[in-house]
Every structure is written in C-alpha cells, then in structure tokens.
Amino acid sequence: MEQVGRETYPNGPGGLDVRPVAGHIGAEIHGLDLGGPLEDETVEGIRAALLRWKVVFFRDQKLDHAGHIAFARRFGEPVTLRSRGSASPADFPQVETTADRLELAGRHGMSHTEWLERRRHSTLRGWHADHTARIDPPALTILRAERVPPYGGDTTWANLATAYAGLSEPVRRFADGLRAEHRLGVGYLPRSGPDAYVRHLQEHQVASVHPVVRVHPESGERVLYVNPYYVENIVGVSRAENRLLLEMFVEQVTRPEYTVRFRWEPGSVALWDNRATIHLAPSDAAHLDFPRIMHRVMTAGDIPVGVAGTPSEPIAGALLHRPSDSRNQ
C-alpha cells in the first residue's frame, strides 16, 4: 500500500522510496547506496524523480571522488573543468571542490569577505544556475558534502518550470518570444578604482543569448530561464522596459513558494536539474570558524532551445564541455 507523503518509481519490487520535502520542488530518496552498483531501473527511477521534483537529496552516502564521477556518468558525460584551485583533487579533473573559491579573491587583491559582498551586493544577485553564460550550460549538477558547519550553510533551490506556469497566460505568451543575454560577471559589483577581477572577467569573457523561456529537452516543460547572477539584458527592449521586465521575472523565479531549502550533513548528496532550477549558495557561514568542504561534478548539457525552436547563440567564450579523461572513468 502506498504511504502518505511518498511516491514510487519503477525499481523492481517496491519501487524507490521518494519523499517530497516541499510543495513544488525537492524530494529525498532513501534506501540507496550511490557508491555501489545501481540497476538501470534504479537510475531511471532517480531520473524520473529528478524530472518531477527538479532536485533530489540522498543522505549518509560514502562516495569518494571516483564514485562521485561514476554516479554522475549514469546520467550523462561528466564535464572536465578547465580551471580549478588547489583544493580540488588534481587526479580528478571533473571534480571541483568549493573551497577553491577561498583562493579566488586573493588572486585579485581582495579578501574573501569583500569578494562575497561584491558578488552579492543586492538581495537576489546570488541566485543562479551553473554556467548559464555558456552556450552549453551543464544539464545536471551533483554536489556532495564532506564537512559542513554544525549550523548554517544551507542551500536553496527554485523551480523554474513552476515559476513559468505561475505567470498569467498573456505574460507567458509574451515571455515565450523574448531572448536574454547571459554574461559572466553581471552579478559582480566593481570597485570604484582599479579592479583586477573586472580585468580578469574582461580577458576571459563568456556570454550567450538564451531564450527567456526554454523548452526542457527531456520533459518538454517550459521553464522561465532567467537568473539575476548572469542576466542583465533582455534583447531588443528599451532600458526602462528591460529593468521592469527583469524585476518581474526575477521576482517570479525567486518566490518562496517555488523553493526548497536543504540542511546539509556529512555524506549528503544533492542532484539537481540545472536546466530547470536556480539555486542560492549560503551566505550565513563565511564568518563561522567551521570548515565547509563540498565537491561538485556536472554533466554536459545541450544548447537551449526556445518555444519557437530557435537555439541559443554564442557571443563570447568556448563550449564548457570537454571529453572526460579516460583515466578517471
């Protein structure tokens, strides 16, 4: 008998134990060892839960770097990153350790606190999907927690498909025909004087024009494909119209009822659909004297397509995805 608050997906006898945790987004999946062999039916069940809930969570996992990559490979080709810091494992170029970001500010003459403040100089600037300035943003992201603070450090996700569905029908039709420029560095507030990080952004610029409403390549859902960290310009509208439209769209995609917040524990794993969500990394733990060590692997995505079938267009920067190093498969 099906239990209240649970959903089952095909996985042989009994199905998966999927427990939704918020009304529109997010579910925990129990009873799986992601480091062990997973049947194809199990992987398809996880994929079905992911498409339904947009982000799924697993507790008490024992994944190492190789296991993390192997799990990601069941859902797509892991992205090999071009640039990482010293905290990321040298032998696994698909794995990025988030502690790398502690080094980034120092490379450009800033404290980590100042860099965070400049990246989050307004209330909503931190919301983003991974690498949407690229022409081929990652499809999925898998983040696992190694060490986390005893309090603070939660991550929040928002459902872009629900955000689109929540617009009125005339506004949905209007949004269907719009395109927006996603550009690296939009969410950063420059210093008043010389700014080495701005110079770095200019020398390594990445930008693409994506549809404001993207058609999901697997589910066929329409998603409101905007985020305040990468998007500052809707193509073809006036400056005044641009400001008002972005204010409306950003407010829509960050509405609290479309979100879920996750309390990390060591061994927690979050798998999310980067095509249909945005997320907000925590900003309440930087001042705490506790380590927060997280590892990320992303899978290669395709070029977004709008309602009329028109694909995104590159402005600057190369494709994100490169074939994985076969030594670490």
N, C-alpha and C positions, 0 to 999 in steps of 0.2 A: 504493500500500500504506500502510495506517495505521501510523504510527510509535508506538513505545512511549512512553507518557507524554503522548500528545496525544489530543485529541478534536476531531472535526469537526462543524460545524453547517452547515445549508444556506446557501450563498452562491455559487451558480453553480459553476463548475469548481473543485474542490479544497476548498471549504468554508473556514471560518475556522481559523486556527492558534491553538487554545486549549490552554494548557499549565497544568494544575493545579499548584499550589505547596504544598499541604498536603492531608492525608488527608481532611478533612471540609469545608473551606472555602477559597475563594480560587483564582483562576486568572489567568494573564497571557494577554492576547490580542495577538498580534503581526501586523505587516503592514498596519495600518490607519492612515490619516491622518484623525483625528477632525475636523479643520478643513476637510476637503474634502467634496465631495458623497458621501453614503452611500446605496447602493441599499437599497430596502425589505428585500430578502432579507438584507442585511448587518445591518441594525438588528434584524431578527427573530433572526438568529444570535446577536447580542450579548445580546438579551433571554433567549434560551434558555440561554446560558452563565451569565447572571446568576441565573436561577431555579435552575439546577443548583448553582452554586458560591457564590451569595449575595453575593460581592464579586469584581469583575474589575478588572484593572490594565492600563494602557496606558503604554508608555514613549515618551520622545522626541517628545512632541506639541508643536505650535506654536500652541495655542489662545490667542486673546485673549478679552476679556470677551464680545464679540458672538458669537464662535464657541462659547464655553462655553455660552451661553444657547441658541444654535441646536442644539447637540448635545443638551442636556437636553430640548429641545422634541420631539425624536424619540421620547422615552419618556413624555412627559406634559406637563402645563402647569406651567411654572416658577413657583415661589412668589415673590410680591412681598413683601419684608420690610418691616415697619412701622418698625423701629428698627435703625439701624446706626451705627457710629462713623465718624470722619473718614478712616480708612484705606480704607474701601470706596468703590468708584467711584460718584460722585454720579449719573452718567448711566445707570447700570445697576442699578436697584433690586432686581433678582433676584440680584445677586452680593454675597456677604458676604466680606470679607477678614478672615482670622482675627486679624490684627494689631489689629483693633478692640478685642480683649479686653484689650490692654495699657492701654487708657484706662479700662476699667470700674472697676478698683479705685480709681483716683484720684478718680473721681466720688463715691465713697462713703468717702473718707478713709482708704484703705488703700494699702499698696504692692502691687505685682503679686505679689510673693512671698507676702505674707500672704494675699492673696485665694486664690491657688492652694492654700496649705496648708489654708485653711478649706473649700475645695471638695473637698479630698482628705484629710480628716482620718482616714480609715481606709483599709485596704489596697484595698478593692474599690469605694469610693464613686465613682470616676471613670468606671466603666463605664456607658454609656447608649446609648439610641437617640435620634435627634434629635427634640426637641419632643414627647415622649410625654405630657406633661401636657395637651396639646391634645386636643380631641375628634377632630381630623382630622390625626394626625401625618403628616409627609411620607412619600410612598411610596418615593422614591429620593433619594439624595444623590450629587452628583458633586463631588469635591474635586480640584483641580489645584495642583501645586506650581510656584511661580515661583522662589523662592530657598529653599534648605534648608541646614542645617549640614553640614559635611563628615562628621560623625559624630553619632549621637544623633538624636532626633526621629522615631523610627518610630511608626507607628500599628498597633494590634492590633484585630482583629475576631473575634467569636464567632458561631457558627451556632446560632440558637435552635430551628430545626427538629430538628437533631441532638440538641440538649440535651433536647428533649421526648421524642424517640424513645429516648434513653438512660435515661429513668426506667423503673422497673418498671411493669408493667401495672396493678396496683392503684393505684399513686400517680398514674399518668396519668389513670385514671378519676376519681380524687378531684380532681385539679387541673382537670379539664375543667369542673367546676361552680363553680369559685371566680372571684371578681372582686376586683380590687385598685385602690386609689386611687393615681393618678399625680399628683403635686403639685410645682409649681415651688418650688425652694428646699429640698427634702428633703435633698439632698446637701451642704448648706452648714452649717457649724458656727458658730453666732453667737458674737460677742464676749460677754464677761461683763458689760460695761456697755452703754451706748447703741450701737446698730449701725445705721448709715444704710442698709446694704444690706438688712438684715432689714426695715426700714421700707419700702424700695423694693419688696421682694417682697410685703409685705402689701398695698401700694397697687396692685400690678399682678398680683394672684394669678391663677394659671391652674391648674385642676385638673379631672380627669376620672376616671370609673370605667371601667376597661377589663377585658375578660376576662383571666384569668391564662393561659388557652390560647386563642390567636387562630387562626382559620382563615384561611389565606393566600388573598386574593381571586383570585389567578391560578393558583397551583399546587394549591390545596386542602390543602396540608400544614398540620398543626397545629404551632404554634410556642409555646414557653414564653415568654410575653410579659411578662417582668419585667426590671427593671434597677435596680441599687442607687442610682442617682443620683436617680431620680424616685419610686420606690416605697418606702413605709414602712408601709403599712397594707393588709392583706387584709380585705375587708369581711365582717363577721358572725362573726369569730372572737375569742377572748379575747386579751388582751395577751400572755400566755405562749405561747399557740398561734401567734399572729402572729409572734413573734420566732423561734420554731423553724421555722416554715414558710418564712419569708423566708430564714433562714440556709440551709435546704436548697435552695431554688430558686436563690438567688444563687450558692451553691457549684456547683450543676449547670451554670448558664449560663456560668460562667467557667472551667470545667475546661480545662486547657491543650490537651487533645487535640481540643477543638472550636474552636480558634483558629488564626489565621494572623497573622503579623507582616510588615509591609511596610516596606522600606527605600526612602525617597523619594529621587528625583533631580530636578533641574530639568526640567520638562516631563512629569513623571509625572502620571497621572490615575487616580483610583480611583472606580469607580461601584459603589455598594452598595445592597442592598435593605434599606431602613430598617424594613421590616415583619418581617424575619426575621433581623436581626442586632442586636447591640450592639457598640459599639466603645470603645476606650480611647485617648484622645489622649495624646501623650507627656508625661512629666513629668521627663525627663532632660536637657532642652535649655535650660530657663529661665535657668540660670546661665552658659550659654555665650555668648561675645561674637560670636555669629553670627546673622544675621537668618534668620527662618523665615517666609516670606510665602506663604500658601496662600489660594486663592479657592474659595468653596463656592456651588453652586447646588442647590436642592432642587426636586423635583416634587411637586405636590399629591397628597395621599393621601385615602383614604376613611375612613369611620368603622369602626373594628374591629368584628368580629362573632365571637362565641364559638361553641363547639361546638353549643350548642342553638339557634343562630340569633339570639341576643339581642345587639343592638348596644350599644356603649359609651354612657355617659350623661355629659353635661357637668355640672360642678359650678360652675366659675367660668372666665371668660375667653371671648373670641370665637374664631371659627374662625381658623386660621392662614392659610389660603389667601385671596388676593385676586387678581382677574384681573390679568394682566401688562399693563404699559404698552405699548401697541401701537407706540410709537415705537422700542422696543428689540427688536422681534420680528425 
